[in-house]
């Protein structure tokens, strides 16, 4: 997935990606951005349709310096982006609640990436097939070889959009609350309530082939 | 938090909230929408700034038929909404990956809500104080009585925005994959890989008062 060998360690800062609020939490580090993207299964994709901001949650995957999404070819949000509407993609991991001694200094620990730009449609069937495979391989490495590939009709019904990682920034908060000096003596617990996405035991399909009962694999 | 007694069970369907893709997954059920909102700590808020779609992840809370967010008064996205820019809020719970026998029928189990509308600024200090309390009570009931309340300067530095739950819709997918009839005999595991947000052991602040060591409470 990575071909960052000849690229700068840092993304360029653009007017739209320059972080003004909480600049100490900002990062343009390429590997950090890649990690935040790859650790997530879904992103939120926003654009403007009929003059109004709109948004969908959807799965994504990354190939080098591009992030990809897919959906129904007739989806109005994907369609607007395909026709040239600007998009904004956001990926967020909530890592914990930061419980301070004052209301004001409560916060969250998180890792997020925001990407701005136009999308490019993957228009040929070979490209769509390859991206079907890449997405499937993100979900479960090796699975692609065991399932039925998309047929011509399914490829036609699916739109794939890629976005360059160019106007991109990350924001990260980690660690303890930061209270005002005079508040540290207040009689209240303070610290972090950590949280994370956890995979449960795979649930067999009700119509599973008996030979495959219990063979589901949790994502890594 | 709920005052739905005299309201219809269902939200009205508006042009912008009419779900065209996957209409069987759509819902306008008021209690379902409230539950999806209340179960989440963060939402994604999109709007248009300088002609470009943009987005932030942020915490939210609900009071009856309004959802609230807050942030730095000088935040450019909140500022644009405060000045009348349309917004779109999305709340998403990823509940699992749906592993089908064909690439095309892979999916996700999820619960999401999308809200469209303009935001209204909470402009008076009493309202800001009350919303500080309501947000804190969502994080940990009873905590408000133990922490330092926001002072005048902190209230001034914080913007609170409320959005009516009017143009709102939910989308939910649950349960097994749905494969094409002829694919059920394929030799591959199929089912759901469930996931959820899990709270870990609270982490004491490094500067914690010794009397409060180990006293952190996981959210419910």
Interface residues (C-beta under 8 A of the other chain):
Chain A: X16 X20 X21 X41 X42 X44 X46 X47 X48 X50 X51 X52 X53 X54 X55 X56 X57 X59 X71 X72 X74 X75 X76 X85 X86 X87 X88 X89 X90 X92 X94 X96 X97 X99 X100 X101 X102 X103 X104 X106 X108 X110 X112 X114 X116 X132 X133 X136 X139 X140 X143 X144 X146 X147 X148 X149 X150 X151 X154 X158 X176 X177 X183 X184 X185 X186 X187 X188 X189 X190 X191 X192 X193 X194 X195 X196 X197 X198 X199 X200 X201 X202 X203 X204 X205 X206 X207 X208 X209 X211 X212 X215 X216 X217 X218 X219
Chain B: X16 X20 X21 X41 X42 X44 X46 X47 X48 X50 X51 X52 X53 X54 X55 X56 X57 X59 X71 X72 X74 X75 X76 X85 X86 X87 X88 X89 X90 X92 X94 X96 X97 X99 X100 X101 X102 X103 X104 X106 X108 X110 X112 X114 X116 X132 X133 X136 X139 X140 X143 X144 X146 X147 X148 X149 X150 X151 X154 X157 X158 X176 X177 X183 X184 X185 X186 X187 X188 X189 X190 X191 X192 X193 X194 X195 X196 X197 X198 X199 X200 X201 X202 X203 X204 X205 X206 X207 X208 X209 X211 X212 X215 X216 X217 X218 X219
